[in-house]
């Protein structure tokens, strides 16, 4: 699962870099971003730049009687702020990442 997260981070970083090259001067891009997971939630935080971002988490069931998967989103925040995407008590994080606005 960690290899998937690393690959996803590389894809997001490359995609973000491509957007930065092709974007107009008015485009806002956060910088110095990191994200991770702590079991029942994911987090994202950027240290600089402009624009907004949010954490997301794909939540999978903890128990066999719970069958639904869903995606949780944290609030859209400005650089310097923490965005947290929580899974409920019957779910845990299966994958996670950051979305830029």
N, C-alpha and C positions, 0 to 999 in steps of 0.2 A: 504494500500500500504506500510506503514511503517513496519508493521508486516512482510510482504514479504521480505522487505529489510533486516530486522534483521535476519530472517531465512536464507536468502542468505548469509549474512555475517558469520553466524555460520557455514554453510556448507563450505564456502570458507576457513574459518579458520581451520576447522577440516581437510579438504582435504589438505590444505597447511602443516599442522602439520604432516599428514601421509606422505606426500612427503618428508618432512624433515627427517623423520625416515628412509625411504626407499631409499633416494637419496645417490648417491656416494659422496665422499668428494669433487669432482670437481663441484658439483651442487651449483648454486648461488641462494640464497633466500633473498629477501628484508625483513626488519623487521620494526615494528612500523608503520604499514600502516593504513591509514584511507581514506574513500571516501564518497562522498555525492553528492547532486544535488541542483541546484539553479534555477530550472524552465526550462531554455532553454539550460542548459549544465550540465554535471557532471564533477567531479574532483576526482583525486586520488593522494596521496602523501605518500611516505614512508620516515622514518627518518634515517634508518640505514640498515645494511646488505649489500649484494652485489646482482648483477643481475639487471634486468630491469623489468618495469611494465608499464601499460597503463590504462587509464580510458576508459570505454565504456558506451554508453547510448542507450537505445532503444527509438527511437523518434516516437511519435504518432502525428497525425494531430491535429492542433488547431481549424480548421474550417471544417464544414461538406463537403465542396466541395473538400477538399484534402483527398485522400483516401489511400495514401501509407504510410506504416510504414517502418522504416529502422533503422539500427544500425550504430551509429557514434563511431569512435575510436579516442582517443587522441594519441599523439606521445609516443613511447616507450622511457622512461627516466630512469636515474639512481637515486638511493636514494638521497633525499634532493631536488629533482626537482618536479615540479607540472605538471601533465598531465591533459589536459582539452579536453573533447569530446563534441563539440558543435552540437546542433540541429539547423537547419536553421529557419528562421523567421516564417515559416508556421507550425512548429512542436514544441512539448514540450517533456520533459523527462517523460517516462512512467516507466522505471526501469533503474538501473545503477549498476555499479560494477567496479571491478579491475581485470585485467588479468596479470599474471606473465609470463615472458619469460625465 
